[in-house]
Amino acid sequence: MDEEQMQAIEALLPQLEALQGQPFGQRLGRLREEKGLTQGELARAAGITRPYLTQVEGGRTPSAELQVRLAHCLGLDDMDVAILTGTLTAADFAKGLRIQRLIDAIREHLPAELYAEFLALLSPDSGVTSWATRMATLAGVEDFQPAEPLPGWSKLTAAHRRLIQQLVAKLVLAQQAEEVGTDGD
């Protein structure tokens, strides 16, 4: 993702925050109307009654499964479903942009071979999950907030994500220290 794309996403964050400040049913109703569907049509497609859909659009909170089914009935892709249901928030996008910028900065400061190794470490097939489990157990890492999203990030436990975040921070600090050490030579 280039800087222009990241700036375009940043420009949309306030709109996304405003949208996500509204109840699910209100957002659903607006999307249904934009798609030109009646409540009856959407209800039939989702396998529920029109009166129940009226209740949902009026503020009743349906199950997560039904939220996803309704969103798919509106033809939304997985990303839009996650946004509509609140699974993916504006804060998640902001974190994603920050981590993308960090990865870009790491790419700029690492030799290509080391950067490729870094990316391989982040891949879901790297074995980092089992390694991070052992390390987190040894280090006693237990309670903290989930970190920024990366490919395969959601498949990791919170302890795994935190440990990887700490490793990335150490890598950046080591690179900065190396740069300071070589500036004076």
C-alpha positions in Angstrom: 0.0 0.0 0.0 1.5 3.3 -1.0 1.3 6.6 1.0 -1.4 8.0 -1.2 -3.7 5.0 -0.5 -3.0 5.3 3.2 -3.9 9.0 3.2 -7.1 8.2 1.4 -8.0 5.7 4.1 -7.1 8.2 6.8 -9.5 10.7 5.2 -12.3 8.2 5.5 -11.7 7.4 9.2 -14.0 10.2 10.6 -16.9 9.0 8.3 -16.3 5.4 9.5 -16.3 6.5 13.1 -19.6 8.4 12.6 -21.1 5.4 10.9 -20.0 3.0 13.6 -21.5 5.3 16.2 -24.9 4.4 14.9 -26.7 1.2 16.0 -26.4 -1.8 13.7 -30.1 -1.8 12.7 -29.9 1.8 11.6 -26.9 1.2 9.4 -28.5 -2.0 8.1 -31.7 -0.1 7.2 -29.8 2.6 5.4 -27.9 0.0 3.3 -31.0 -1.9 2.6 -32.7 1.2 1.2 -29.6 2.1 -0.8 -29.7 -1.3 -2.4 -33.4 -0.7 -3.2 -34.7 -3.7 -1.2 -37.9 -3.7 0.9 -37.8 -5.1 4.5 -39.8 -8.1 3.2 -37.3 -8.9 0.5 -34.3 -8.7 2.8 -36.1 -10.7 5.5 -37.0 -13.5 3.1 -33.4 -13.6 1.8 -32.1 -13.8 5.3 -34.7 -16.4 6.4 -36.3 -14.2 9.1 -39.7 -12.5 9.3 -40.3 -9.0 8.2 -41.5 -8.0 11.7 -38.3 -9.3 13.2 -36.3 -7.3 10.7 -38.3 -4.2 11.6 -37.3 -4.8 15.2 -33.6 -5.1 14.2 -33.8 -1.9 12.2 -35.5 -0.3 15.2 -32.8 -1.1 17.6 -33.0 -4.8 18.6 -29.6 -6.5 18.4 -29.6 -9.7 16.5 -27.0 -12.5 16.9 -23.6 -12.1 15.3 -24.5 -14.9 12.9 -27.7 -13.1 11.8 -25.8 -9.8 11.4 -23.4 -11.5 9.0 -26.2 -13.3 7.1 -28.1 -10.0 6.7 -25.0 -8.2 5.5 -24.3 -11.0 3.0 -27.9 -10.8 1.8 -27.1 -7.2 0.9 -24.2 -8.3 -1.2 -21.5 -7.0 1.0 -18.0 -8.4 0.8 -16.2 -9.7 3.9 -14.5 -6.4 4.6 -17.8 -4.5 4.4 -19.5 -7.1 6.6 -16.8 -6.7 9.2 -17.3 -2.9 9.1 -21.1 -3.1 9.3 -21.1 -5.6 12.2 -18.4 -3.6 14.1 -15.9 -6.4 13.9 -13.6 -4.1 12.1 -13.5 -0.5 13.4 -12.0 2.8 12.5 -9.5 2.3 15.3 -8.5 -1.0 13.6 -7.9 0.8 10.3 -5.9 3.4 12.1 -3.8 0.7 13.8 -3.4 -1.0 10.4 -2.1 2.2 8.9 0.4 2.6 11.8 1.7 -0.9 11.4 1.9 -0.5 7.6 4.0 2.6 8.1 6.2 0.7 10.6 6.7 -2.1 8.2 7.5 0.4 5.5 10.1 2.1 7.8 11.6 -1.3 8.6 11.8 -2.1 4.9 13.6 1.2 4.3 16.2 0.5 7.0 16.9 -3.2 6.5 18.8 -4.9 3.8 16.5 -6.7 1.4 17.6 -10.2 2.6 16.8 -9.3 6.3 13.5 -7.6 5.4 12.4 -10.8 3.5 13.3 -12.8 6.6 11.3 -10.4 8.7 8.2 -10.8 6.4 8.6 -14.6 6.5 8.4 -14.4 10.3 5.1 -12.7 10.0 3.6 -15.3 7.7 0.9 -17.6 9.2 3.0 -20.7 8.1 6.2 -19.5 9.8 5.7 -21.5 13.0 5.8 -18.3 15.0 2.6 -19.3 16.8 4.1 -22.4 18.5 7.3 -20.6 19.2 5.5 -17.6 20.6 3.4 -19.9 22.8 6.5 -21.4 24.3 8.2 -18.0 24.8 5.0 -16.4 26.2 4.7 -19.2 28.7 8.3 -18.8 29.7 8.1 -15.1 30.0 4.7 -15.1 31.8 3.1 -12.8 29.2 -0.6 -13.0 29.9 -2.7 -9.8 30.0 -2.5 -6.9 27.5 -4.4 -5.3 24.7 -4.4 -6.9 21.2 -1.9 -5.3 18.9 -2.1 -4.0 15.3 -3.6 -6.2 12.6 -1.2 -8.0 10.1 -1.8 -10.8 7.7 -2.7 -13.8 9.8 -2.7 -11.6 12.9 -6.2 -12.6 14.0 -5.2 -16.2 14.2 -2.6 -15.5 16.9 -3.5 -15.2 20.6 -3.0 -12.0 22.4 0.2 -13.3 24.0 1.6 -14.1 20.6 0.7 -10.7 19.2 2.3 -8.9 22.1 5.5 -10.9 21.9 5.8 -10.2 18.2 5.1 -6.5 18.8 7.9 -6.5 21.4 10.3 -8.2 18.9 9.5 -5.6 16.2 10.2 -2.8 18.7 13.5 -4.4 19.6 14.4 -4.8 16.0 13.7 -1.1 15.3 15.7 0.0 18.4 18.6 -2.3 17.4 18.6 -0.8 13.9 18.5 2.7 15.3 21.4 1.9 17.6 23.4 0.5 14.7 22.8 3.7 12.7 23.9 5.9 15.5 27.0 3.7 16.0 27.9 3.9 12.3 27.3 7.6 12.0 30.4 8.4 14.1 32.8 6.1 12.1 
